[in-house]
Amino acid sequence: MAQEITIGSQVDVKKNANVPLSFTGTIEKLYANAALLSIDTYDTADAEIVEDLKHKTVINYKNMKQNGKAVQPPKPEDTK
């Protein structure tokens, strides 16, 4: 079962072809297919990337996990 997320939820993102680094972040804004995250904790080797991103990035829901489980995108009315 997927985890329901809201603004303020903490999520984990793993590095892959679509994401340049692994980090833990906090959801700041929800969109239809992605969310704006603040980058909270990350590997020190990725510090330059994080600085270039100004400690924020937009990530697709399919690339997020909360407590080791996939996240559930918000209902359309929650993205306004």
C-alpha positions as CSV (number, residue, x, y, z in Angstrom):
1,M,0.0,0.0,0.0
2,A,1.4,3.4,-1.0
3,Q,1.9,6.1,1.6
4,E,-0.3,9.3,1.3
5,I,1.8,12.4,1.3
6,T,1.1,16.0,2.2
7,I,3.1,19.3,2.3
8,G,5.6,18.9,5.1
9,S,6.0,15.1,4.6
10,Q,9.6,13.8,4.6
11,V,10.5,11.5,1.7
12,D,13.6,9.6,0.5
13,V,14.8,9.9,-3.1
14,K,17.4,7.5,-4.6
15,K,19.8,8.4,-7.4
16,N,18.8,7.0,-10.8
17,A,18.8,8.0,-14.5
18,N,16.2,10.8,-13.8
19,V,17.6,12.0,-10.4
20,P,21.2,13.2,-10.1
21,L,21.6,12.5,-6.3
22,S,20.1,10.5,-3.4
23,F,18.7,12.6,-0.5
24,T,16.0,13.1,2.1
25,G,13.7,16.0,1.5
26,T,10.6,17.8,2.7
27,I,7.6,18.3,0.4
28,E,7.0,22.1,-0.1
29,K,4.4,22.0,-2.9
30,L,2.4,19.3,-4.6
31,Y,1.8,19.1,-8.4
32,A,-0.2,16.6,-10.5
33,N,2.8,14.3,-11.2
34,A,5.6,15.7,-9.1
35,A,6.4,17.7,-6.0
36,L,8.8,20.5,-5.1
37,L,11.2,19.2,-2.4
38,S,13.7,21.0,-0.2
39,I,16.9,18.9,0.0
40,D,17.5,18.3,3.7
41,T,20.1,15.6,4.0
42,Y,22.5,14.3,1.3
43,D,25.9,12.8,0.8
44,T,28.7,15.4,1.1
45,A,30.0,14.3,-2.3
46,D,26.8,15.8,-3.8
47,A,27.2,19.2,-2.1
48,E,28.0,21.0,-5.3
49,I,24.9,19.6,-7.0
50,V,22.8,20.6,-4.1
51,E,24.2,24.2,-4.1
52,D,23.5,24.4,-7.9
53,L,19.9,23.4,-7.2
54,K,19.7,26.0,-4.4
55,H,18.6,23.1,-2.0
56,K,15.4,22.6,-3.9
57,T,14.2,20.3,-6.8
58,V,11.1,18.9,-8.4
59,I,10.8,15.1,-8.3
60,N,8.3,12.8,-9.8
61,Y,6.2,10.8,-7.3
62,K,7.5,7.5,-8.7
63,N,11.0,8.4,-7.5
64,M,10.0,9.0,-3.9
65,K,9.6,6.7,-0.9
66,Q,8.3,7.3,2.6
67,N,9.3,4.9,5.3
68,G,10.5,2.5,2.6
69,K,7.1,2.5,0.7
70,A,6.1,4.1,-2.5
71,V,4.2,7.4,-2.2
72,Q,0.6,8.0,-3.4
73,P,0.2,11.1,-5.6
74,P,-2.4,13.5,-4.2
75,K,-5.9,13.8,-5.4
76,P,-6.3,16.4,-8.2
77,E,-8.1,18.9,-5.9
78,D,-5.1,18.8,-3.4
79,T,-2.7,20.2,-6.0
80,K,-4.1,23.7,-6.2
